[in-house]
Amino acid sequence: MSRPATSAFQALDRATSRHLLHRPPVHPPRTPLASRRPHPAPTPASPTSTGFTRHGKPRPFSIHRPYSTAAGSVQSEAHDAHNRQPKHDHEHEESPWEQNLRPSTKACWKCDASIPYLSVHCERDDCGVIQRAPEEEANYFEVLEAGLDKDGSTPTFDLDLKTLRNKFLRVQQRVHPDSYSQKSEREHTYAETQSSFVNKAYHTLRNPLARAQYMLQLRGEHVGEAESLEDPELLMEVLEAREELEEAGGEEEVDKLKRKNDARIADTITALSRAFAADDIAEAKALTVRLQYWENIRRAAVEWAPGKRIELTH
């Protein structure tokens, strides 16, 4: 006897049954562990945590987060709460010159003694070896102990060049490589890097233009040679100064133009001093670009020759 034909509906029903039998069981989604924990009991209200002050005035609305037992969460929430606090005028604001903070001490590479971070030598009497130059951690003002205000952390544009040179010579005498020719290779290498670093610091700070560029660099502002003048009147003045040099008829006329340009440089340096003293970084940057152009005019006047074209590189 032949088996009865299977209808299409029956075949579909069997296939569906087989699929359901072999499919992995589906479990309902688990409730997160944190959600299944009992909520902490509310903290009893205190006289200072109610919705009103003791004088009957409404208290500002605030959100209280549940305390977490995870140390990271506690610290994170405490940090967030601190950042949400309003800043008052009497609170100390971090100085822009204090952004790159560093440790106050370091370990001597030889005896491991703790010494001030900017120490050139180990301060232990039985050690005294020269240390690595803090090329990336210290600024030139600190290294030469010059141009810092009363708190010892804020660079100032105004420098006494005689005092700067005396301090440079004192430091340079202590780190000159010739004094370490009989020392270990490491000490001699450190002396070379210290000497190079101190030289670079001195030559940067003694020049007003380089000093202004460096101070702007400490504040995250870069004034490169490709900076252009945005003041059209100043640009015309620079072009006229160049033209006057090109058309000068002799040394006497060039000397007169030099004196005129020296006065421009002096005025710009005075304005730079005021801008840095007022912490007006935008104005200091504009004046530094201006000083670059006047320095180029000065250099062109020094290199002047009859009929020579003046090229202003800036």
C-alpha positions as CSV (number, residue, x, y, z in Angstrom):
1,M,0.0,0.0,0.0
2,S,1.5,3.4,-0.9
3,R,1.8,6.1,1.7
4,P,-0.5,9.1,1.4
5,A,1.1,12.1,-0.1
6,T,2.3,14.8,2.3
7,S,0.7,18.1,1.8
8,A,2.9,21.2,1.5
9,F,1.5,22.5,4.8
10,Q,2.5,19.3,6.6
11,A,6.1,19.4,5.2
12,L,6.5,23.0,6.3
13,D,5.2,22.1,9.8
14,R,7.7,19.3,10.2
15,A,10.6,21.5,9.0
16,T,9.7,24.1,11.5
17,S,9.5,21.6,14.3
18,R,12.9,20.2,13.5
19,H,14.4,23.8,13.5
20,L,12.9,24.5,16.9
21,L,14.2,21.2,18.4
22,H,17.8,21.9,17.3
23,R,17.9,25.6,18.0
24,P,19.8,26.5,21.2
25,P,17.5,27.5,24.1
26,V,16.8,31.2,24.4
27,H,17.2,32.5,27.9
28,P,15.6,35.7,29.0
29,P,18.1,38.6,29.3
30,R,19.8,38.7,32.6
31,T,19.3,41.7,34.9
32,P,22.7,43.4,35.4
33,L,24.2,42.7,38.8
34,A,24.2,46.3,39.8
35,S,20.5,46.6,39.1
36,R,19.7,43.5,41.2
37,R,21.4,45.0,44.3
38,P,19.1,46.7,46.8
39,H,19.2,50.5,46.5
40,P,21.0,52.1,49.4
41,A,18.8,53.5,52.1
42,P,18.3,57.2,51.8
43,T,20.5,59.3,54.0
44,P,18.5,61.1,56.7
45,A,18.0,64.7,55.9
46,S,20.1,67.1,57.9
47,P,19.4,70.7,58.6
48,T,21.9,71.7,55.9
49,S,20.6,69.2,53.2
50,T,17.0,70.1,53.0
51,G,15.4,72.0,50.2
52,F,15.5,75.2,52.3
53,T,18.1,77.1,54.2
54,R,17.8,77.7,57.9
55,H,16.5,81.2,57.0
56,G,13.6,79.8,55.0
57,K,15.1,80.6,51.5
58,P,15.0,77.9,48.8
59,R,18.3,76.0,48.5
60,P,19.7,75.6,44.9
61,F,18.8,72.4,43.3
62,S,21.5,69.7,43.3
63,I,21.9,66.1,42.2
64,H,23.2,63.5,44.7
65,R,24.7,60.5,43.1
66,P,24.7,57.1,44.9
67,Y,27.9,56.2,46.5
68,S,30.0,53.6,44.7
69,T,32.3,51.1,46.4
70,A,34.7,51.1,43.5
71,A,37.6,53.4,44.3
72,G,37.9,54.6,40.7
73,S,34.3,55.7,40.7
74,V,34.6,57.4,44.0
75,Q,37.6,59.4,42.9
76,S,36.1,60.1,39.5
77,E,32.9,61.5,41.1
78,A,34.9,63.5,43.6
79,H,36.9,65.0,40.7
80,D,33.8,65.8,38.7
81,A,32.2,67.4,41.8
82,H,35.3,69.5,42.2
83,N,35.3,70.6,38.6
84,R,31.6,71.6,39.0
85,Q,32.3,74.0,41.8
86,P,32.2,77.6,40.7
87,K,35.5,79.5,40.6
88,H,35.8,82.5,42.9
89,D,37.9,85.5,42.4
90,H,39.9,84.8,45.5
91,E,40.9,81.3,44.5
92,H,44.4,80.7,43.1
93,E,44.3,80.3,39.3
94,E,47.1,78.3,37.8
95,S,49.7,80.6,36.1
96,P,50.0,80.0,32.3
97,W,53.7,79.7,32.9
98,E,53.2,76.8,35.4
99,Q,51.5,74.4,32.9
100,N,54.5,72.2,32.4
101,L,55.1,71.2,36.1
102,R,57.9,68.8,37.0
103,P,59.2,67.2,40.2
104,S,61.1,69.4,42.6
105,T,63.8,66.8,43.1
106,K,65.6,64.1,41.1
107,A,67.9,61.2,41.9
108,C,71.6,61.5,41.2
109,W,72.5,59.0,38.5
110,K,75.6,57.8,40.4
111,C,74.8,57.7,44.1
112,D,71.0,57.9,43.9
113,A,70.8,60.8,46.4
114,S,67.8,63.1,46.2
115,I,68.9,66.6,44.8
116,P,67.0,69.6,43.5
117,Y,65.8,69.0,40.0
118,L,67.8,71.8,38.3
119,S,71.1,70.9,40.1
120,V,74.1,70.9,37.8
121,H,76.0,68.6,40.1
122,C,75.2,66.2,42.9
123,E,75.2,68.0,46.2
124,R,76.7,65.2,48.2
125,D,80.2,66.0,49.2
126,D,81.4,62.4,48.6
127,C,79.8,62.4,45.1
128,G,79.5,65.7,43.3
129,V,79.2,64.3,39.7
130,I,77.7,66.4,36.9
131,Q,74.1,65.7,36.0
132,R,72.2,65.4,32.7
133,A,71.1,68.7,31.2
134,P,67.4,69.2,31.8
135,E,66.8,70.2,28.1
136,E,63.1,69.4,27.9
137,E,62.1,70.0,31.5
138,A,63.5,73.4,32.3
139,N,63.3,76.7,30.6
140,Y,66.2,79.1,29.9
141,F,65.2,81.6,32.5
142,E,65.4,79.0,35.2
143,V,68.7,77.6,34.1
144,L,70.4,81.0,34.2
145,E,68.4,82.2,37.1
146,A,67.6,85.4,35.3
147,G,64.5,87.2,34.2
148,L,62.1,85.6,36.8
149,D,59.7,87.7,38.9
150,K,59.6,87.6,42.7
151,D,57.8,84.3,42.9
152,G,60.6,82.7,40.9
153,S,58.3,81.0,38.4
154,T,57.2,83.6,35.9
155,P,59.5,84.8,33.2
156,T,59.7,88.5,32.5
157,F,60.7,90.1,29.2
158,D,62.9,92.8,30.8
159,L,66.4,91.6,31.5
160,D,69.5,93.2,32.8
161,L,72.0,92.0,30.2
162,K,75.0,92.5,32.4
163,T,73.5,90.4,35.1
164,L,72.5,87.8,32.5
165,R,76.0,87.5,31.2
166,N,77.6,87.2,34.7
167,K,75.2,84.4,35.5
168,F,75.9,82.7,32.2
169,L,79.7,82.8,32.8
170,R,79.3,81.4,36.3
171,V,77.3,78.4,35.1
172,Q,79.4,77.9,32.0
173,Q,82.6,77.7,34.1
174,R,81.0,74.9,36.1
175,V,80.1,72.8,33.1
176,H,82.8,73.5,30.5
177,P,83.8,70.2,28.9
178,D,87.6,70.9,29.3
179,S,87.2,70.5,33.0
180,Y,85.9,66.9,32.5
181,S,88.5,65.6,30.0
182,Q,89.9,63.3,32.7
183,K,86.5,62.1,33.9
184,S,84.4,59.2,32.8
185,E,82.9,59.2,29.3
186,R,79.4,59.7,30.8
187,E,80.5,62.7,32.8
188,H,82.2,64.3,29.8
189,T,79.1,63.7,27.6
190,Y,76.9,65.3,30.3
191,A,79.3,68.3,30.4
192,E,79.1,68.8,26.7
193,T,75.3,68.7,26.7
194,Q,75.2,71.0,29.7
195,S,77.5,73.5,28.1
196,S,75.6,73.5,24.8
197,F,72.3,73.9,26.6
198,V,73.6,76.9,28.7
199,N,75.1,78.5,25.6
200,K,71.8,78.2,23.7
201,A,69.9,79.6,26.7
202,Y,72.2,82.7,26.9
203,H,72.2,83.5,23.2
204,T,68.4,83.2,23.2
205,L,67.7,85.4,26.2
206,R,70.2,88.2,25.3
207,N,68.5,88.9,22.0
208,P,65.2,90.7,22.4
209,L,63.6,89.1,19.3
210,A,64.8,85.6,20.2
211,R,63.7,86.2,23.8
212,A,60.2,87.3,22.7
213,Q,59.9,84.3,20.3
214,Y,61.0,81.9,23.1
215,M,58.5,83.4,25.7
216,L,55.7,83.0,23.2
217,Q,56.8,79.4,22.6
218,L,56.5,78.8,26.4
219,R,52.9,79.9,26.1
220,G,52.2,77.6,23.1
221,E,52.5,80.4,20.5
222,H,54.8,80.0,17.5
223,V,56.2,82.9,15.5
224,G,58.1,81.5,12.5
225,E,59.8,83.1,9.6
226,A,56.7,82.7,7.4
227,E,54.6,85.0,9.6
228,S,53.2,87.9,7.5
229,L,52.1,91.4,8.5
230,E,48.4,91.8,8.9
231,D,48.6,95.6,9.4
232,P,48.5,97.2,5.9
233,E,49.9,100.5,7.2
234,L,52.8,98.8,8.8
235,L,53.4,96.8,5.6
236,M,53.6,100.0,3.6
237,E,56.1,101.4,6.1
238,V,58.3,98.3,5.8
239,L,58.2,98.5,2.0
240,E,59.1,102.2,2.1
241,A,62.0,101.5,4.4
242,R,63.3,98.9,2.0
243,E,62.9,101.3,-1.0
244,E,64.8,104.0,0.9
245,L,67.7,101.6,1.4
246,E,67.8,100.5,-2.2
247,E,67.8,104.1,-3.4
248,A,70.4,105.4,-0.8
249,G,73.1,107.4,-2.4
250,G,75.9,106.6,0.0
251,E,77.1,105.5,3.4
252,E,76.0,108.8,5.1
253,E,72.4,108.3,3.9
254,V,72.5,104.6,5.0
255,D,73.7,105.6,8.5
256,K,70.7,108.0,8.8
257,L,68.3,105.2,7.8
258,K,70.0,102.9,10.3
259,R,69.4,105.3,13.1
260,K,65.8,105.8,12.0
261,N,65.3,102.0,12.0
262,D,67.0,101.6,15.4
263,A,64.4,103.9,16.9
264,R,61.7,101.7,15.4
265,I,63.3,98.7,17.0
266,A,63.6,100.4,20.4
267,D,59.9,101.5,20.3
268,T,58.8,98.0,19.4
269,I,60.9,96.4,22.3
270,T,59.3,98.9,24.7
271,A,55.8,97.9,23.5
272,L,56.7,94.2,23.8
273,S,57.8,94.8,27.4
274,R,54.4,96.3,28.2
275,A,52.5,93.5,26.4
276,F,54.3,90.7,28.3
277,A,53.9,92.6,31.6
278,A,50.1,92.8,30.9
279,D,50.0,89.2,29.8
280,D,48.6,90.3,26.5
281,I,49.9,87.4,24.4
282,A,48.0,88.3,21.2
283,E,49.6,91.8,21.2
284,A,53.0,90.4,22.1
285,K,52.8,88.0,19.1
286,A,51.8,90.9,16.7
287,L,54.7,93.0,18.1
288,T,57.1,90.1,17.7
289,V,56.2,89.8,14.0
290,R,56.7,93.6,13.7
291,L,60.1,93.3,15.3
292,Q,61.1,90.6,12.9
293,Y,60.6,93.0,10.0
294,W,62.5,95.8,11.6
295,E,65.4,93.4,12.4
296,N,65.5,92.4,8.7
297,I,65.7,96.1,7.7
298,R,68.6,96.6,10.2
299,R,70.4,93.5,8.7
300,A,69.8,94.8,5.2
301,A,71.3,98.2,6.2
302,V,74.4,96.5,7.5
303,E,74.8,94.5,4.3
304,W,74.1,97.5,2.1
305,A,76.0,98.1,-1.1
306,P,75.3,100.6,-3.9
307,G,72.7,99.3,-6.4
308,K,72.2,96.1,-4.3
309,R,68.6,94.9,-4.2
310,I,67.1,94.5,-0.7
311,E,65.6,91.1,0.0
312,L,63.5,91.0,3.2
313,T,63.5,87.5,4.6
314,H,61.3,87.1,7.6
